[in-house]
Amino acid sequence: MPDITMMTMEQVSAMVEKGEVSSVELVEACLKRIQALNPKMNAYVYVMADEARKAARKADEEIRNGHYRGKLHGIPVALKDLYYTEGIPTTGSSEVLRDFIPEYDATITKRLKDAGAILMGKTNTHEFAFGPTTEETCFGPTKNPWNPAKIPGGSSGGSGAAAATGMAYVAMGTDTGGSIRIPAAMCGTVGFKPSVGLASLYGIIALSFNLDHPGPLCRSVADAAITMDAITGTDPLDPCPYAVAGESTHFYEGLADVTDLKGKVIGVPTNFFFDKTDYEVERVAREAIARLKELGAEVREITIPALELVTDASTCIMFSEAAYLHKDRYPAMKEKYQAGVAARLDEGGAYTAVQYIQALHERDIIMEEWEKALQEVDAVAAPTCPIEAFDRGLTPPWNIVTRGQVEPGKPMCTYHTRLADMTGAPALSLPVGLTKNQLPVGLMIMGRRGDDLGVLRIGYAYEKHYSYPELKF
C-alpha cells in the first residue's frame, strides 16, 4: 500500500468510513510528514497539532457511534493564511497582521469543520496574496517540492506544497489572478477555481473584491468535487458582489457516470495562449490535449477576441482595489510591508478613476467575448502557466527565457490564468506531465460561468484514464 499521506482524500475517506483507518491515524501521519518536510518546504506557517489531535479523537468517536458526516469527516485539511480561524492567528503572512487572532471563523472554515474536517494549520502565502511566487512573506519563502531551488508558484504556494507532499489531503487557497492554479501547476497538484460567487469569501482577507475566488488544491479532481460540495451554499454574509444564492453543490455525485469525453467539444485557442509558452511546456500540454481527443472529445481550434485586454485591465482592477483595501494601513505602516508588495500598492494607488472604470468596461468586453466563444465548445484547454517553475530569489525584472525570448518571470506566471478571474468562469488545473527539467506542467480546463460541474467532469475523465506525475521523497 502506498504511503497513506500520499493517497487521495477519496481513497482514505472510504477507509475512514469502513473503520479501516482512524482519523487519529491520519492526523498523526500528516503531523509526522509535516515534522519531516515542513522545515525544508516552509509550507505551513502555523501547525495546529494539539487542536488537530483533539478534533480527530472527537471525529473517531462520532464515526464509531454512527454519526458519520460525510467524506470530509476525519480528514486532515489546511487553510491558506488568509482564512479566518477563531482563536488561531491569521496574518496574511505579513508583519502587518503578525499578532492578529480572529474572533470568528470564515464561512468556509466553519463549513469544513461542520463537515468533520480536521484543521491541521495555516499555510504560507505571498503577503496578502499579492504576488505569484510565495517569496515575499514574513515567514520566509515556500519552496517547490519538485526542486527546492524553484518557486512553488503563488500566492497559494504553501497550500500547493502541502497538498503535493502529503502534509494535508486538501489545502484551501484563493485565486485573484491565478493563485490557486499557478501553484497547482508548479507543484503538480489539482487546483480548482470555481465560478465567481459560488463559495463564500466571508472571513477571508481580501485582495480584490471583483476578482477574488476561494478554492481547493488537492490530489484529484474527485477530491476537489468533495471539497466544493462541503463549502458551497448560500451565505448572507458573503461580500462578493456576484454571490450565487443556492443550495450546496453535488459535484461529486455528478462525476459518478463519467467514463470518457465522447460528445464533448474542447476548444484550443489559436491566439494568446501559446504566444509566449515555453516549448517544453507546450509539448507537455499538447500531449495532454491529444489525450482528451483519445478519450473521445472533438478538439477544435478557436480564436477568442479581446484576450489582449486581459493583462492590463486585470492589473488595473486588482491593484486599484488592493490599494483601496489597504488604505487604512498603507502607507502608514509601509515599513512592515514586503518591498515588492509595497511597490504594487503604490502602483495601485496611482491609477485614476477613469482608468479603473475603463478597466471594468474592458472586463465586460472580455466576459462577453468569452461567453460567445463558449457557445461553440464545451470548454477550453490551454497550459495553466506558459512557463515552468523558475529559480527562487530572482530580482526585478525577474528575467527568464521562454521561446528564446527574455520575459519577466512574475508576470508570466499569471499570463494565462487571469482570464478566468476576469470572466468569473470555472477553471481547473490538472498535473499532466513533466518538462525535461523534471518540473510539473498543468493543463487548464476552463468553462462557461456556472458550468463548474462540466469542467470537473472533463478533468475527472482525464484522471480516470491517465496517471499524474508522481512526486517521491
N, C-alpha and C positions, 0 to 999 in steps of 0.2 A: 504494500500500500504506500502511496506517495506521502510525503510529509503532510500531516493534516492541515498545517497552516497554509499550504500552497494549493489546497483543494478549493473548489468554488464554494460559495455560500450555499448554492442549491444542493450540492453534494452533502455538506456537513449538516445542513438543516434537516435533511431526511434522516441522517444518523441520529441527530438530537431527538427528533420526534419518535423514533423507534427505540430510544434508550440505548443505542449502541455507543454513544459518547455523551458525556455531560457537558453542560455549559462551563462548569468549573474547569474541566479538562481543556476546553477550547481556550478559555481565558489564560490559563497557566501556560499553554503552548505559545500563545501570542505574546505574553509577557516575557517568556524565555527568548522569543525571537527579537522582541524589542531590546532586551538587555544585550543581546549579542550584536545586533545590527544597527541600532539607532546611533551609537557613538560614531559609526562610520558614515551613516547616511544623513543624520540630523533631520529625520522626517518628523518626529514628534518634538514639540516644544514643552508639552506638559503631559505626563503619564498619570492616569487615574487608577493606579494599581489597587489600592485599598477599596475604592468605590466599585471597581470592576469585580473584584472578588466577592464583595458583599452582594452585588446585583446578580452575579452568576449563581450564588447559593440560593437566592430567592427564586431565580428562574427555574433551577432544577427542582426545587420544592413544588412550585406551581405545576410543572410538567408532570411530576410524579403523581400529583393529586388530580390530574385530569383537566387542568386549566391551561391547555396549550393555546397560545395566542396566534400562532402562525409561523411562517417561515423565517422570520427575523428573531423569533424567541430564543434567547440564549446565545445569540451570535455577536461576536466582538466587532464593533464598528468604531471608526474615528471621525472626528469633525475638524474641518479647517478652522484655523484660529480666527474666524470671523463670526462663527455661530455662538450666540449667547448660551451659556451654561450656568444655571443658577448655582451660586456659591463657588464657582470654578473660574479662574482667570480667563478672560477673553481679551486679547491685546491687539489683534490685527498684526501681530509680530512687529510691534512698534514701541519704542520708548515712550511715545506719547500716551499710550494706554497701558504701560507696563504694570500698573497696580490696579487696573480696573477689574472688578469682580461683579458680574451682573446679578441682579436680584430676581431674575426670572429666566426661563428657557426660551430660546427661539421656538417658533411653531414647529419647525422640522425636528429640532432636538426633542421636544415633547412628544411628537408623533413617533419618533424612533423608540423612545422609552416606552410609550404606550404599546408599541408592537413587541416589546420584550427584548429589544436590542440592548447589548451591553456596551456602554461608552467606555472606550479604552483611553481616550485622551484627545488632545488638540494637536493638529498638525501645522507645520511651518507654512507660511505664505509670504510671497513678496509683500513688503509692507503695504498694508491696506489694500491688497490685491492689485496694486498699481504698478505692474511690471510682469514680463513673461518669463523670468529666469529663476525666481526664488533665490536670488543672491542678496538683494537689498532687504535685510531683515535684522532686527536687533538680536536675534538668536544665532546669527551666522547662516551661511548658505546651506541649502539642501543639496545633496549630491545625487548624480544619476546612478541607479543600481547597476546598469549595464557597464558603466565606466565612470568611476567617481571623479575623474578629471573633467567630465562634461556636465552641463546644466541638466536638470531634470525637467525643464520647462516650468511654466508658471501661469498664473500665480499660485495655482494649487499644487505646487511641486512636492510639498510634504505629503499630501494625500496620494499623489501619484506614486511616490516612493514607498509609502506604507502599504498600499494595495498591491504593488508589484512584488514586494518582498515577504508577504505573509505576516506583516505586523498588524493587519486588520483584514477582514473579509470585504468590507466596504469602507471607503473613506469619502466623506462628503466634501465637495468643492463648490466653487462659484465660478461663473463664466460671464465675462463682460465683453471681452474681445477674443476669447478662446481659452480661458483659464482652466477649464476642465479638459478640453480636448487636446491642448498642447502638451501638458504633462502626461496625459494618457498615451499620446503618440510617442513621446520621447522616452517614457518609462515602460512601454509595452503592455499597457492595460486597456481595458474597455473604459470609455468615458462617454457619458450621455448628458447633453444639454437639452432639456425639454423645451417645448413651446413656451413662449413668454407667458407668465401668469399662471402656469399650471401648478407650480409648487410655491408656497408662500415664502416671501422674503422677510417676514416679520421677525425681528430679533437677529438679523444678520447685518453686520457692519456694511454699509453701502459704499459703492464706488460711483455708480451711475444709475439713477432711478429709472432711466429709459432703457438701459441695456443689461442690467444685472439678471442673471439666471442661476438658481441653485440646482445641483445635480450630483450624481454619484460617479466615483471611479471605483472599478471593481475588476473581477477576473473573468466575467462572462456577461453576455447580453441578458441571459436569464436572471443573473444577479441584479443587473440594472433594473429590469422589469419588477422584480420583487421589491426592491427598494422604493421605486416610484409608487408602487401600489400602497406602500405604508405612509408616504409623506404627502400625497396629493389630497385634494378635497377643499371645500370652501373654507376660507379663513377671513372673517370680517375685519381682522387686524392687518391684513396684507397691505403694505403700502404701494405695491406695484400698480401703476396706472392701467395695466392691462389684465388685472386679475381675472381668472376664469372661475365663475361660480359653477359648482357641480359636486357630485359625489366623488369619492376616491376612485382612482382608476382600477382597471382589471387587466393590466398589461400582461402579467404572467400567464393568466388564463388564456389570453388571446394568442399566445405562442404555441398552444398545445397541438394545433393541427398543421403546423408548418413543416413541410417536407422538402420543398425546393422553391425555385423562383419562376416557375412556368407561369406565363401570363403577365409578368412584371416587365415594365419598360424602364430601364435605367439610363438616364442622360449623362453623358460625359462632355463637359464644356470644351469647346474649341478655343475659347478666349479666356484670358486672365489666369486660369488655374495652373496651366503648365508653362506660362511665360517665363517664370523665374525658378521653376522647380529644378532642384539638383538632379543630374542624370541618374544617379543611383536611386534616389527617392522615386523618381518617375518609373524606373524599371520595376521596382518592387510594387508600386501602386498599380501599374498597368497589368502586371501578372495577377494581382488580386481582382482587378476588373474583369480579366479574362475568366477567372473562376466564377464570377457572377453569371457570365454567359454560359459556362459549363453547367451551371445549376438551372438553366432554362430561361434566364432573363433575356429579353431583347436589349442589347446595348446600342444606344443611338447617340450620335454626336449632336450636340445642340449649341447654340450661341445664346448667351444671356446678356442683353444690353444693360448698360448703366453700371457695370461692375467697376469701372474705372473711378466711380464716385465714392466707393465704399471706404477706402483708406482715409481720405481727407475728411469726409463727413463724419465718420465714426470717431476719429481723433478729436474733432471739434466738440462733438456731443459729450464724449466720455471725459475729456479733460476739463471742459467747462463745468460739467455737473460735479466732477470731483472737487474742483476749486470751490464751488458753492458749498458742498457738503463739509468741507474742511475750514470754512471761513472763520469759525469761532476759535480755531486753534492755529491756523496758518494765515499769515506769517508770524503770529505772536510767539509760537513755540517752534520756530523754524529750526533751531539748533538740535531739536530732538528728532527731526525727520531725516531719513536717509537722503543723501545728496541727490541721487537721481530722481527720487520721488518728489523732492522739493522742486527740482527743475521742471518736472511735469506739472506740478501745481502752479508754478509761475507761468508756464505756457498756457495752462487752462484759464488763469485769471486774466490773460492778455487778450483773449477772444472778445470780440464785440457782440452786442446783442444781435446785430444784423447778421454776423457770421453764424451765430448759433441758430437763428431762425432759418437761415439758408440751409444749414446742415440738416435741420429737421425736415425741411422741404425736400431735400435730396434723398433723405431716408424714405419719404413717401414714394418717390420715384423708384427707388431700389426695390421696395416692397411690392409695388405694382408690377414691375418687370419680372420679379421672382415668381409671383403668382401666375403670370402669363406663361412663363417658361414651364411651370409645373402642370399646366393644362395638358401638355402632350407627353409627359413622362410621370412615372410614379415617384421617382426620387432621382437625386443627382449624386454621382460618385466622383470623388477627387481626392488627391492626397490631403491629409489633415494639415500638415505643415510642408512647405516647399523645401525644407532643409532638414538634415539630421541634427541631433543634439551637438552643439558646438562647445568649445572649451570654456570652462568657468574662468572668471577673472579678466575677461576682455574689457578694455576701456573704450569710451566713446571714440569713434562711431561704431565700435564692435564689429569691425570688418570681417567678413567671411567671404569665401569664393563659392559661387554656385553658377553652374553652366558656363564656367570660365570667366564670369564677371564678378567684380567686387561689389558686395551688397552689405548694408548694415544689418548685423545679425538679429538684434532685438525686434526691429520692425518686420523682419522676415518671419519671425515666429508666428505673428498674428495675421500674416498677409492673406491666408486662405480662410481663417476661422471667423474673422469679423463679420462676414456676410450674414451668417446665421443669427448673430446677435442683433444686427440691424433689421433683419426681417422678422425676428422672433420665431423663426422656424426651428423645428427639432433637428438636432444634428448628433450623430453617433460616430465615435472614432473607434475603429477596430484595429488591433495589432496584427498586421498581415505579413510581416517578413522582416528581414534584417538586411542592412546595407553591407558592403564589403568590409566596412569597419566594425561589423557586428553590433550595430546600433539599430533599434527598432524603428519601423515606419508604420504610420497609421493611415488607414483608408477612411475617409469621412463620407458618411451617407447622410444626405440632407433631404428633407421632405417638405410638404406643404405645412403651413402653420396649422396646428391642431391634429396633424396626422402622425402623432408620436408612435402609435402602435404600428402603423405601416412601416416606419423607419426601423423600429425594433424587430419586426418580423423579417425584414431583409437581412439585418445583421445576424439574427438567430439562424436563419437558413444557412448563412455562410459558416457560422461556428459549428453547426451540426455536421458539416462535411469536411471542414479544414481545421487543422490544429493551429494554435497560436505559438509564436516563438517562446521557447521555454527558458526561463531565467534560472540559472543554477548557482548555488553558493557552496 
